[in-house]
Amino acid sequence: MNTDIFKALSDESRLRILNLLFRRELCVCELESILDMSQTNVSRHLNKLKYANMVLMTKKSKWAYYSINDQFIKENDHLIAYLKNNFSEDKDFVRDMKILISLEEDQALCSDSNIVKFV
């Protein structure tokens, strides 16, 4: 495991982003809304996760969507299990997930099927 992963995990905002991305791919604007953060902050945190090869960015039209990198999951299954278990026990992470689920139920998330992946 490389140290960039630990550096990326050292910030609560990046952990909150990962928590949401474990559920589904999300665009930057959705993360902004759920986390109540500025686009600049969300993008800065996503760049650190991308640098650590933890997430992938996908372009859909002019929007950037992020998802968990499958290779990261394959190489870090114990870490993923640990994170998911702890995310489910923290009130802030649970609140974020409830917001996401509510948006899904209301079909209030961005959607588009034209995907081009960038690593």
C-alpha positions in Angstrom: 0.0 0.0 0.0 1.4 3.4 -0.9 1.6 6.4 1.5 -0.5 8.5 -0.8 -3.5 6.4 0.3 -2.9 7.2 3.9 -2.4 10.9 3.1 -5.7 10.9 1.2 -7.5 9.2 4.1 -6.1 11.8 6.6 -8.9 14.3 6.0 -12.5 13.9 7.2 -13.9 15.6 4.0 -12.2 13.0 1.8 -13.5 10.2 4.0 -17.0 11.6 3.6 -16.6 11.7 -0.2 -15.4 8.1 -0.2 -18.4 7.1 1.9 -20.7 8.4 -0.7 -18.8 7.1 -3.7 -18.8 3.6 -2.2 -22.6 3.8 -2.9 -22.5 5.2 -6.4 -20.8 7.5 -8.9 -21.5 11.2 -8.2 -20.8 14.4 -10.0 -19.1 17.3 -8.3 -22.3 19.3 -8.0 -24.0 16.4 -6.2 -21.1 16.1 -3.7 -21.2 19.9 -3.2 -24.9 19.7 -2.3 -24.7 16.7 -0.1 -21.6 17.8 1.8 -22.5 21.5 1.9 -19.1 22.4 0.5 -17.9 24.7 -2.2 -17.0 23.4 -5.7 -13.4 24.4 -5.0 -13.1 22.4 -1.8 -14.8 19.3 -3.3 -12.6 19.4 -6.4 -9.5 19.8 -4.3 -10.4 16.8 -2.2 -11.3 14.8 -5.2 -7.9 15.6 -6.8 -6.1 14.2 -3.8 -8.2 11.0 -3.9 -7.5 10.8 -7.7 -3.8 11.3 -7.1 -3.8 8.4 -4.7 -5.6 6.3 -7.4 -8.6 5.8 -5.2 -11.1 7.4 -7.5 -11.6 7.8 -11.3 -13.1 10.8 -13.1 -15.6 10.5 -15.9 -16.7 13.3 -18.2 -20.3 13.5 -19.2 -20.8 16.5 -21.4 -19.3 19.4 -19.3 -19.7 17.6 -15.9 -17.1 15.6 -14.0 -18.3 12.5 -12.3 -16.3 10.5 -9.8 -16.4 6.8 -8.8 -14.2 4.5 -6.7 -11.4 3.0 -8.7 -12.0 -0.8 -9.1 -8.2 -1.4 -8.9 -8.1 0.3 -5.5 -10.9 -1.9 -4.2 -9.2 -5.1 -5.5 -5.9 -4.1 -3.9 -7.3 -2.9 -0.6 -10.2 -5.1 0.4 -9.4 -5.1 4.1 -9.1 -1.4 4.2 -12.4 -1.0 2.3 -14.2 -3.3 4.8 -12.7 -1.3 7.7 -13.8 2.0 6.3 -17.3 0.9 5.4 -17.8 -0.5 8.8 -16.7 2.7 10.5 -18.6 4.9 8.2 -21.8 3.2 9.2 -21.1 4.0 12.9 -20.5 7.8 12.5 -23.4 10.2 12.6 -21.9 12.6 10.0 -21.3 9.8 7.5 -24.8 8.4 8.2 -26.3 11.8 7.7 -24.5 12.2 4.3 -25.8 8.8 3.2 -29.4 9.6 4.2 -29.2 12.8 2.1 -27.9 10.8 -0.9 -30.6 8.1 -0.5 -33.2 10.9 -0.3 -31.9 12.4 -3.5 -32.0 9.0 -5.2 -35.5 8.4 -4.1 -36.6 11.8 -5.4 -34.7 11.1 -8.6 -32.9 14.4 -8.0 -29.5 13.3 -9.1 -27.8 14.2 -12.3 -27.9 11.6 -15.0 -26.5 11.0 -18.5 -25.3 7.9 -20.3 -22.6 9.4 -22.4 -19.5 8.5 -20.4 -15.8 8.9 -21.3 -13.4 7.6 -18.6 -10.2 9.4 -17.6 -7.6 7.8 -15.2 
